[in-house]
């Protein structure tokens, strides 16, 4: 359950609620090349995990998760989920997300 809550929190970052896809692209694209790499995607989408990891140990224990229960979630497992989501959104398989891919739900 906590993983599902975390997934929803990750999918809709409060700081990232921009009106247009171009806004997402601009904010996520830290190197300014007009596309989002996996690393940029993971960095942007990890804000919730980082905020919830109160002790900074790289694992969300039950007390750090909504409802104070659930199995521990490691940063590595979180990053793996983000990698999977990124790969499903990378429709042309070029290793980057453009504005069109960023706007489309993962396949």
NORCOR-V316275 format. One record per pair of residues at least 4 apart in sequence whose C-alpha atoms are under 7 Angstrom apart, sorted by sequence separation. I is the first residue (numbers start at 1). J is the second residue. If there is no record, write none. Layout:
I_J ; I_J
This chain:
1_5 ; 2_6 ; 3_7 ; 4_8 ; 5_9 ; 6_10 ; 7_11 ; 8_12 ; 9_13 ; 13_17 ; 21_25 ; 22_26 ; 23_27 ; 24_28 ; 25_29 ; 29_33 ; 36_40 ; 37_41 ; 38_42 ; 39_43 ; 40_44 ; 41_45 ; 42_46 ; 46_50 ; 47_51 ; 48_52 ; 49_53 ; 60_64 ; 61_65 ; 64_68 ; 65_69 ; 73_77 ; 74_78 ; 75_79 ; 76_80 ; 77_81 ; 78_82 ; 79_83 ; 80_84 ; 81_85 ; 82_86 ; 83_87 ; 84_88 ; 85_89 ; 86_90 ; 97_101 ; 98_102 ; 99_103 ; 100_104 ; 12_17 ; 18_23 ; 29_34 ; 36_41 ; 53_58 ; 60_65 ; 63_68 ; 73_78 ; 90_95 ; 97_102 ; 18_24 ; 29_35 ; 53_59 ; 62_68 ; 63_69 ; 90_96 ; 29_36 ; 53_60 ; 62_69 ; 90_97 ; 16_24 ; 28_36 ; 62_70 ; 62_71 ; 25_35 ; 30_40 ; 54_64 ; 61_71 ; 62_72 ; 91_101 ; 25_36 ; 29_40 ; 53_64 ; 61_72 ; 90_101 ; 28_40 ; 52_64 ; 60_72 ; 61_73 ; 89_101 ; 28_41 ; 59_72 ; 60_73 ; 89_102 ; 59_73 ; 60_74 ; 59_74 ; 89_104 ; 28_44 ; 58_74 ; 59_75 ; 89_105 ; 58_75 ; 89_106 ; 88_106 ; 89_107 ; 88_107 ; 85_106 ; 10_45 ; 42_79 ; 10_48 ; 9_48 ; 42_82 ; 38_83 ; 38_86 ; 37_95 ; 38_96 ; 37_96 ; 36_96 ; 37_97 ; 35_96 ; 36_97 ; 35_97 ; 36_98 ; 2_65 ; 35_98 ; 2_66 ; 2_70 ; 1_70 ; 25_99 ; 22_99 ; 21_99 ; 21_103
